[in-house]
Amino acid sequence: RTHCSLSRRTHCSLSRRTHCSLSRRTLLPVTTHTAPCHDPHGLISGMFILISSFSQKYPPVKFLSEKDRKRILITGGAGFVGSHLTDKLMMDGHEVTVVDNFFTGRKRNVEHWIGHENFELINHDVVEPLYIEVDQIYHLASPASPPNYMYNPIKTLKTNTIGTLNMLGLAKRVGARLLLASTSEVYGDPEVHPQNEEYWGHVNPIGPRACYDEGKRVAETMCYAYMKQEGVEVRVARIFNTFGSRMHMNDGRVVSNFILQALQGEPLTVYGSGSQTRAFQYVSDLVNGLVSLMNSNISSPVNLVNPTYRYPLSMYFTLSKTSDTLSRSQIQFLPEAQDDPRRRRPDIRKAKMMLGWEPVVPLEEGLNKTIQYFSRELEHQANNQYIPKPKAARQKKGRPRQHN
């Protein structure tokens, strides 16, 4: 803790505040001079510069009146999507509490907000109850990439069932609205195309992906049980493949695999024939959709994705247009992953009509931003302390290390 050396609790005439804020939770900007003071050694002026520089470190935040400012909880808020959602809600002027156990989330994704008076970061696992006063809950906590949720299926199930139960209990106690970040995986390997929100899905309940697929299906069921029985306001977003900055480079899905492999001069791996289709969206589009859904009157599930679907090989050609490095990469075909969905073709008419939402970031633009991010990450790790390798969507052999 740093205090001004002018006194124990320096009543500095440079600020209306009674003491310097270097040791406090927020660093307050110094803007008001009340009277000139004698400062032969430059202590006060130096302190002024120091405090002013600290106070400018945060991104710009909109001012909201107390009536409009909401207290918002984001579980999994230090993760890929959660950290971008944190940025938007903070810059919109709300008070944001991020809860994360850092199983897949990273503190550095939100470190630029640490110390801001509207921000709080709590190291907490949602499988344990949480007692906090909030107005809205974005429940994003869960491993989302196949390598991560297959590595510890029990942890994945606990997070999506017990964790969701705890968040619904919190929403009931404090009267908060809860948005569940569900997934396109609830449709499994669909037999109906395109998939709208009325489709019940085609899921293997005992396959290697079941811990995530069924965990999210149960989470949706619990949301609507709490809505019907306890009157809890719920929103459910079914999220499809999302990419962008802050995603793990070893995420294990096609975008991260292709970019990382190309930048490292390795062949691009395609699992199966390459005839599978996926729909992709840039993370900023998803975040805007989540906020729109939370603040809407729609309680039924909503698909959030760019409806343009792609084959892995067509994704390769799209990436080739954005990077000379990727255009020189070779393709390597590997055996197909078990229960890997063959076709994903979403229907987003509901989001368009009822939310007025649709993605606006072109695929090529989003991919270019992601390539630049991956390049910076690799440069940052150039000391060879850790060089990530793409992970296939395979079940871990043997008994996994437990994270209970």
RODO-2510 file (C-alpha; in nm, 4 decimals, decimal comma):
residues 404
     n   res          X          Y          Z
     1     r     0,0000     0,0000     0,0000
     2     t     0,1359     0,3372    -0,0964
     3     h     0,0644     0,6525     0,0996
     4     c     0,1810     1,0065     0,0383
     5     s     0,4817     1,0829     0,2543
     6     l     0,3525     1,4314     0,3320
     7     s     0,1525     1,2999     0,6274
     8     r    -0,0154     0,9844     0,7559
     9     r    -0,3405     1,0647     0,5753
    10     t    -0,2318     1,3411     0,3457
    11     h    -0,4912     1,6152     0,3206
    12     c    -0,3546     1,7268    -0,0119
    13     s    -0,4933     2,0558    -0,1340
    14     l    -0,4783     1,9268    -0,4887
    15     s    -0,7963     1,7272    -0,4417
    16     r    -1,1285     1,7581    -0,2655
    17     r    -1,0824     1,3980    -0,1540
    18     t    -0,9260     1,3768     0,1918
    19     h    -0,6419     1,1415     0,1080
    20     c    -0,4579     0,9911    -0,1836
    21     s    -0,6143     0,6885    -0,3489
    22     l    -0,3098     0,4866    -0,4462
    23     s    -0,3840     0,2281    -0,1795
    24     r    -0,7587     0,2212    -0,2307
    25     r    -0,9764     0,0132    -0,4564
    26     t    -1,0179     0,2915    -0,7119
    27     l    -0,7711     0,5504    -0,8244
    28     l    -0,9515     0,8804    -0,8404
    29     p    -0,8547     1,1427    -1,0950
    30     v    -0,7203     1,4631    -0,9458
    31     t    -0,8810     1,7585    -1,1139
    32     t    -0,9391     2,0380    -0,8617
    33     h    -0,6840     2,2810    -0,7138
    34     t    -0,8172     2,4578    -0,4069
    35     a    -0,5139     2,6723    -0,3280
    36     p    -0,1512     2,7112    -0,4309
    37     c     0,0985     2,5447    -0,2016
    38     h     0,4740     2,5630    -0,1457
    39     d     0,6389     2,2562    -0,3004
    40     p     1,0159     2,3163    -0,3269
    41     h     1,1023     1,9494    -0,3852
    42     g     0,8262     1,8771    -0,6369
    43     l     0,6660     1,6141    -0,4134
    44     i     0,3096     1,7265    -0,4639
    45     s     0,3459     1,7970    -0,8348
    46     g     0,5115     1,4588    -0,8835
    47     m     0,2344     1,2936    -0,6881
    48     f    -0,0201     1,4763    -0,9038
    49     i     0,1364     1,3384    -1,2213
    50     l     0,1532     0,9870    -1,0731
    51     i    -0,2092     0,9850    -0,9605
    52     s    -0,3285     1,1392    -1,2850
    53     s    -0,1456     0,8794    -1,4927
    54     f    -0,2907     0,5958    -1,2841
    55     s    -0,6409     0,7375    -1,3061
    56     q    -0,6324     0,7334    -1,6859
    57     k    -0,5496     0,3642    -1,7225
    58     y    -0,9069     0,2413    -1,7720
    59     p    -1,1019     0,2339    -2,0980
    60     p    -1,3634     0,5107    -2,1246
    61     v    -1,6755     0,4422    -1,9180
    62     k    -2,0158     0,5963    -1,9788
    63     f    -2,1799     0,7698    -1,6840
    64     l    -2,5181     0,6274    -1,5824
    65     s    -2,7526     0,7600    -1,3192
    66     e    -2,8188     0,5363    -1,0205
    67     k    -3,1605     0,4563    -1,1643
    68     d    -3,0168     0,3313    -1,4943
    69     r    -2,6997     0,1692    -1,3588
    70     k    -2,7375    -0,2048    -1,2967
    71     r    -2,5424    -0,4377    -1,0705
    72     i    -2,4427    -0,7228    -1,2980
    73     l    -2,2840    -1,0587    -1,2186
    74     i    -2,0971    -1,2481    -1,4912
    75     t    -1,9988    -1,6050    -1,4090
    76     g    -1,7068    -1,7158    -1,6223
    77     g    -1,6390    -1,3476    -1,6801
    78     a    -1,2625    -1,3948    -1,7161
    79     g    -1,3091    -1,6313    -2,0084
    80     f    -1,3089    -1,5598    -2,3802
    81     v    -1,6692    -1,4448    -2,4276
    82     g    -1,7167    -1,3362    -2,0660
    83     s    -1,4293    -1,0883    -2,0756
    84     h    -1,5652    -0,9197    -2,3881
    85     l    -1,9075    -0,9024    -2,2246
    86     t    -1,7400    -0,7485    -1,9194
    87     d    -1,5834    -0,4818    -2,1406
    88     k    -1,9147    -0,3867    -2,2976
    89     l    -2,1104    -0,3693    -1,9719
    90     m    -1,8346    -0,1743    -1,7977
    91     m    -1,8058     0,0766    -2,0806
    92     d    -2,1849     0,1072    -2,0811
    93     g    -2,1549     0,2320    -1,7214
    94     h    -2,2816    -0,0630    -1,5167
    95     e    -2,1346    -0,2149    -1,2006
    96     v    -1,9866    -0,5523    -1,2934
    97     t    -1,8817    -0,8391    -1,0690
    98     v    -1,6870    -1,1153    -1,2424
    99     v    -1,6831    -1,4603    -1,0831
   100     d    -1,4390    -1,7153    -1,2221
   101     n    -1,2493    -2,0181    -1,0933
   102     f    -0,9872    -1,9780    -1,3705
   103     f    -1,0249    -2,3371    -1,4900
   104     t    -1,0279    -2,2001    -1,8455
   105     g    -1,0591    -1,8254    -1,7751
   106     r    -0,7560    -1,5978    -1,7404
   107     k    -0,7106    -1,3034    -1,5086
   108     r    -0,5277    -1,1058    -1,7745
   109     n    -0,8459    -1,0972    -1,9831
   110     v    -0,9980    -0,8537    -1,7327
   111     e    -0,6924    -0,7097    -1,5583
   112     h    -0,7408    -0,3741    -1,7318
   113     w    -1,0484    -0,3185    -1,5107
   114     i    -0,8939    -0,4158    -1,1774
   115     g    -0,9157    -0,1222    -0,9390
   116     h    -1,2047     0,0492    -1,1149
   117     e    -1,4803     0,1501    -0,8743
   118     n    -1,7459    -0,0267    -1,0862
   119     f    -1,5561    -0,3557    -1,1144
   120     e    -1,4956    -0,6500    -0,8840
   121     l    -1,3224    -0,9813    -0,9545
   122     i    -1,3964    -1,2822    -0,7333
   123     n    -1,2120    -1,6142    -0,7488
   124     h    -1,5045    -1,8481    -0,6893
   125     d    -1,6399    -2,1743    -0,8266
   126     v    -2,0123    -2,1611    -0,9026
   127     v    -2,0606    -2,5158    -0,7769
   128     e    -2,0499    -2,3453    -0,4364
   129     p    -2,3289    -2,1001    -0,3422
   130     l    -2,2643    -1,7293    -0,3853
   131     y    -2,4272    -1,4556    -0,1788
   132     i    -2,4305    -1,1192    -0,3512
   133     e    -2,6840    -0,8476    -0,4372
   134     v    -2,7276    -0,8092    -0,8143
   135     d    -2,9891    -0,7089    -1,0705
   136     q    -2,8793    -0,9314    -1,3598
   137     i    -2,6832    -1,2553    -1,3883
   138     y    -2,5058    -1,3650    -1,7056
   139     h    -2,4300    -1,7308    -1,6396
   140     l    -2,1441    -1,8143    -1,8765
   141     a    -1,9362    -2,0376    -1,6488
   142     s    -1,8474    -2,3660    -1,8202
   143     p    -1,5699    -2,5178    -2,0278
   144     a    -1,6829    -2,4717    -2,3890
   145     s    -1,4178    -2,6263    -2,6139
   146     p    -1,4201    -3,0044    -2,6694
   147     p    -1,0652    -3,0620    -2,5357
   148     n    -1,1508    -2,8798    -2,2136
   149     y    -1,4853    -3,0374    -2,1377
   150     m    -1,3699    -3,3856    -2,2389
   151     y    -1,0629    -3,3523    -2,0169
   152     n    -1,2802    -3,3328    -1,7066
   153     p    -1,6383    -3,4366    -1,7857
   154     i    -1,7396    -3,4521    -1,4184
   155     k    -1,6318    -3,0931    -1,3616
   156     t    -1,8196    -2,9905    -1,6760
   157     l    -2,1370    -3,1606    -1,5544
   158     k    -2,1097    -3,0083    -1,2076
   159     t    -2,0621    -2,6585    -1,3454
   160     n    -2,3599    -2,6852    -1,5788
   161     t    -2,5944    -2,8484    -1,3289
   162     i    -2,4988    -2,7565    -0,9720
   163     g    -2,3538    -2,4246    -1,0875
   164     t    -2,6724    -2,3348    -1,2739
   165     l    -2,8823    -2,4442    -0,9760
   166     n    -2,6821    -2,2123    -0,7497
   167     m    -2,7196    -1,9185    -0,9879
   168     l    -3,0937    -1,9769    -1,0196
   169     g    -3,1168    -1,9907    -0,6409
   170     l    -2,9331    -1,6589    -0,6229
   171     a    -3,1634    -1,5071    -0,8854
   172     k    -3,4646    -1,6215    -0,6850
   173     r    -3,3317    -1,4789    -0,3562
   174     v    -3,2448    -1,1335    -0,4885
   175     g    -3,5036    -1,1013    -0,7656
   176     a    -3,2446    -1,0900    -1,0450
   177     r    -3,2934    -1,1810    -1,4087
   178     l    -3,0688    -1,4665    -1,5286
   179     l    -2,9369    -1,5269    -1,8785
   180     l    -2,8053    -1,8777    -1,9439
   181     a    -2,5337    -1,9125    -2,2051
   182     s    -2,6525    -2,2359    -2,3635
   183     t    -2,5160    -2,3869    -2,6817
   184     s    -2,5900    -2,5225    -3,0266
   185     e    -2,4728    -2,8547    -2,8816
   186     v    -2,8240    -2,9030    -2,7406
   187     y    -2,9149    -2,9911    -3,1017
   188     g    -2,6471    -3,2632    -3,1036
   189     d    -2,5921    -3,4080    -3,4512
   190     p    -2,9108    -3,2601    -3,5975
   191     e    -3,1374    -3,4406    -3,8410
   192     v    -3,3430    -3,1296    -3,9207
   193     h    -3,1993    -2,8418    -4,1255
   194     p    -3,1910    -2,5552    -4,0598
   195     q    -3,2174    -2,5762    -3,6805
   196     n    -3,4664    -2,3391    -3,5230
   197     e    -3,5360    -2,3080    -3,1520
   198     e    -3,8276    -2,5531    -3,1672
   199     y    -3,6055    -2,8442    -3,2701
   200     w    -3,5513    -3,0883    -2,9824
   201     g    -3,2175    -3,2189    -3,1018
   202     h    -3,0446    -3,5508    -3,1669
   203     v    -2,7972    -3,6111    -2,8847
   204     n    -2,6009    -3,9153    -2,7698
   205     p    -2,6506    -3,9061    -2,3894
   206     i    -2,3514    -4,1312    -2,3154
   207     g    -2,0990    -4,0183    -2,5778
   208     p    -1,7759    -3,8267    -2,5129
   209     r    -1,9492    -3,4914    -2,5739
   210     a    -2,2485    -3,5729    -2,3529
   211     c    -2,1069    -3,4050    -2,0421
   212     y    -2,1392    -3,0701    -2,2186
   213     d    -2,4412    -3,1370    -2,4421
   214     e    -2,6570    -3,2905    -2,1704
   215     g    -2,5242    -3,0529    -1,9062
   216     k    -2,6561    -2,7589    -2,1071
   217     r    -2,9853    -2,9339    -2,1811
   218     v    -3,0395    -2,9930    -1,8092
   219     a    -2,9401    -2,6314    -1,7390
   220     e    -3,2110    -2,5117    -1,9780
   221     t    -3,4634    -2,7418    -1,8104
   222     m    -3,3746    -2,6008    -1,4677
   223     c    -3,4135    -2,2445    -1,5946
   224     y    -3,7674    -2,3062    -1,7110
   225     a    -3,8546    -2,5022    -1,3974
   226     y    -3,7492    -2,2024    -1,1862
   227     m    -3,9397    -1,9685    -1,4146
   228     k    -4,2630    -2,1689    -1,3900
   229     q    -4,2447    -2,2641    -1,0229
   230     e    -4,0623    -1,9702    -0,8626
   231     g    -4,1277    -1,6862    -1,1058
   232     v    -3,7582    -1,6294    -1,1843
   233     e    -3,7008    -1,4256    -1,5004
   234     v    -3,4804    -1,6265    -1,7367
   235     r    -3,3287    -1,5779    -2,0798
   236     v    -3,1602    -1,8571    -2,2787
   237     a    -2,9077    -1,7942    -2,5563
   238     r    -2,8059    -2,0861    -2,7761
   239     i    -2,4567    -1,9923    -2,8870
   240     f    -2,2819    -2,1339    -3,1932
   241     n    -1,9104    -2,1284    -3,2836
   242     t    -1,7580    -1,7971    -3,1790
   243     f    -1,4079    -1,6685    -3,2455
   244     g    -1,1996    -1,3590    -3,1792
   245     s    -0,9296    -1,2168    -2,9548
   246     r    -0,8732    -1,3771    -2,6130
   247     m    -0,9836    -1,7208    -2,7307
   248     h    -0,7390    -1,9917    -2,6312
   249     m    -0,5000    -2,0725    -2,9119
   250     n    -0,5346    -2,4426    -2,8289
   251     d    -0,9139    -2,4146    -2,8212
   252     g    -0,9352    -2,7261    -3,0388
   253     r    -1,1904    -2,6026    -3,2925
   254     v    -1,1365    -2,5287    -3,6575
   255     v    -1,0662    -2,1535    -3,6492
   256     s    -0,8056    -2,1623    -3,3726
   257     n    -0,6513    -2,4838    -3,5066
   258     f    -0,6118    -2,3515    -3,8605
   259     i    -0,4685    -2,0149    -3,7549
   260     l    -0,2252    -2,1568    -3,4996
   261     q    -0,1049    -2,4358    -3,7260
   262     a    -0,0514    -2,1979    -4,0175
   263     l     0,1387    -1,9438    -3,8087
   264     q     0,3627    -2,2228    -3,6788
   265     g     0,4226    -2,3633    -4,0269
   266     e     0,2372    -2,6892    -3,9628
   267     p    -0,0182    -2,8708    -4,1814
   268     l    -0,3809    -2,7760    -4,1199
   269     t    -0,5672    -3,0697    -3,9663
   270     v    -0,9140    -3,1602    -4,0898
   271     y    -1,0973    -3,4314    -3,8971
   272     g    -1,2966    -3,6610    -4,1224
   273     s    -1,3706    -3,5764    -4,4843
   274     g    -1,4031    -3,2037    -4,4304
   275     s    -1,7688    -3,2138    -4,5358
   276     q    -1,8988    -3,1058    -4,1922
   277     t    -2,0593    -2,7623    -4,1788
   278     r    -2,0338    -2,5049    -3,9017
   279     a    -2,1668    -2,1539    -3,8491
   280     f    -1,9304    -1,8911    -3,7090
   281     q    -1,9605    -1,5477    -3,5541
   282     y    -1,7210    -1,2839    -3,4281
   283     v    -1,7261    -1,2313    -3,0528
   284     s    -1,8468    -0,8693    -3,0616
   285     d    -2,1605    -0,9754    -3,2502
   286     l    -2,2341    -1,2394    -2,9881
   287     v    -2,1849    -0,9948    -2,7000
   288     n    -2,4290    -0,7490    -2,8558
   289     g    -2,6783    -1,0321    -2,8974
   290     l    -2,6437    -1,1410    -2,5340
   291     v    -2,7060    -0,7888    -2,4049
   292     s    -3,0046    -0,7443    -2,6373
   293     l    -3,1535    -1,0737    -2,5209
   294     m    -3,0998    -0,9968    -2,1522
   295     n    -3,2843    -0,6664    -2,1855
   296     s    -3,5664    -0,8077    -2,3982
   297     n    -3,8979    -0,9659    -2,3009
   298     i    -3,8151    -1,2979    -2,4695
   299     s    -3,8023    -1,5845    -2,2226
   300     s    -3,7827    -1,8696    -2,4770
   301     p    -3,4481    -1,9861    -2,6246
   302     v    -3,2858    -1,7806    -2,9004
   303     n    -3,0164    -1,8861    -3,1492
   304     l    -2,7282    -1,6371    -3,1692
   305     v    -2,4921    -1,6877    -3,4635
   306     n    -2,4071    -1,5807    -3,8140
   307     p    -2,6351    -1,8084    -4,0195
   308     t    -2,3843    -1,8440    -4,3046
   309     y    -2,2505    -2,1965    -4,2650
   310     r    -1,9091    -2,3140    -4,3827
   311     y    -1,7150    -2,6304    -4,4551
   312     p    -1,3676    -2,6649    -4,3003
   313     l    -1,2163    -2,6532    -4,6489
   314     s    -1,4099    -2,3392    -4,7407
   315     m    -1,2893    -2,1890    -4,4120
   316     y    -0,9352    -2,2685    -4,5261
   317     f    -0,9869    -2,0794    -4,8518
   318     t    -1,1386    -1,7855    -4,6636
   319     l    -0,8404    -1,7762    -4,4285
   320     s    -0,6040    -1,7995    -4,7246
   321     k    -0,7413    -1,4711    -4,8566
   322     t    -0,6545    -1,2930    -4,5333
   323     s    -0,3008    -1,4243    -4,4812
   324     d    -0,0112    -1,5191    -4,7088
   325     t     0,1126    -1,7557    -4,4374
   326     l    -0,2150    -1,9476    -4,4369
   327     s    -0,2300    -1,9618    -4,8159
   328     r     0,0950    -2,1646    -4,8162
   329     s    -0,0290    -2,4228    -4,5642
   330     q    -0,0950    -2,7846    -4,6547
   331     i    -0,3994    -2,9826    -4,5395
   332     q    -0,3760    -3,3064    -4,3406
   333     f    -0,6812    -3,5297    -4,3006
   334     l    -0,7223    -3,7196    -3,9728
   335     p    -0,9868    -3,9659    -3,8462
   336     e    -1,3216    -3,8149    -3,7583
   337     a    -1,3940    -3,7395    -3,3918
   338     q    -1,6689    -3,9435    -3,2253
   339     d    -2,0133    -3,7784    -3,2277
   340     d    -1,8805    -3,4786    -3,4178
   341     p    -2,1912    -3,3113    -3,5692
   342     r    -2,2025    -3,3434    -3,9466
   343     r    -2,4134    -3,0393    -4,0235
   344     r    -2,4867    -2,7172    -3,8391
   345     r    -2,7172    -2,4785    -4,0195
   346     p    -2,8833    -2,2360    -3,7767
   347     d    -3,2050    -2,0437    -3,8200
   348     i    -3,1830    -1,6950    -3,6633
   349     r    -3,5149    -1,5511    -3,7822
   350     k    -3,6333    -1,5310    -3,4213
   351     a    -3,3364    -1,3154    -3,3166
   352     k    -3,3864    -1,0909    -3,6184
   353     m    -3,7593    -1,0426    -3,5702
   354     m    -3,7840    -1,0280    -3,1903
   355     l    -3,4486    -0,8758    -3,0937
   356     g    -3,3691    -0,6775    -3,4050
   357     w    -3,0290    -0,8453    -3,3879
   358     e    -2,8103    -0,9902    -3,6581
   359     p    -2,4329    -1,0193    -3,6972
   360     v    -2,2564    -0,7276    -3,8634
   361     v    -1,8864    -0,8256    -3,8630
   362     p    -1,7911    -0,9923    -4,1952
   363     l    -1,6199    -1,3282    -4,1580
   364     e    -1,3020    -1,2116    -4,3321
   365     e    -1,2724    -0,9047    -4,1067
   366     g    -1,3197    -1,1099    -3,7902
   367     l    -1,0684    -1,3701    -3,9053
   368     n    -0,8110    -1,1027    -3,9851
   369     k    -0,8458    -0,9579    -3,6331
   370     t    -0,8106    -1,3055    -3,4846
   371     i    -0,4987    -1,3811    -3,6900
   372     q    -0,3423    -1,0573    -3,5671
   373     y    -0,4256    -1,1529    -3,2081
   374     f    -0,2736    -1,5004    -3,2463
   375     s     0,0389    -1,3473    -3,4024
   376     r     0,0809    -1,1125    -3,1062
   377     e     0,0313    -1,4002    -2,8636
   378     l     0,2996    -1,6075    -3,0343
   379     e     0,5392    -1,3126    -3,0297
   380     h     0,4665    -1,2678    -2,6601
   381     q     0,5540    -1,6332    -2,6026
   382     a     0,8625    -1,6271    -2,8255
   383     n     1,0877    -1,7031    -2,5260
   384     n     0,9646    -2,0639    -2,5657
   385     q     0,8312    -2,0833    -2,2118
   386     y     0,5083    -2,2116    -2,3596
   387     i     0,4220    -2,2775    -2,7217
   388     p     0,0608    -2,3943    -2,7591
   389     k    -0,0317    -2,6860    -2,9781
   390     p    -0,3768    -2,7407    -3,1282
   391     k    -0,5788    -2,9989    -2,9418
   392     a    -0,8023    -3,2467    -3,1132
   393     a    -1,1508    -3,3091    -2,9842
   394     r    -1,0568    -3,6420    -2,8326
   395     q    -1,1469    -3,8000    -2,5025
   396     k    -0,8556    -3,8149    -2,2578
   397     k    -0,7352    -4,1700    -2,1993
   398     g    -0,7130    -4,2988    -1,8486
   399     r    -0,8457    -4,1325    -1,5415
   400     p    -0,8412    -3,7518    -1,5627
   401     r    -0,7069    -3,5352    -1,2854
   402     q    -1,0030    -3,4287    -1,0737
   403     h    -1,1100    -3,0662    -1,0245
   404     n    -1,3902    -3,1087    -0,7735
***
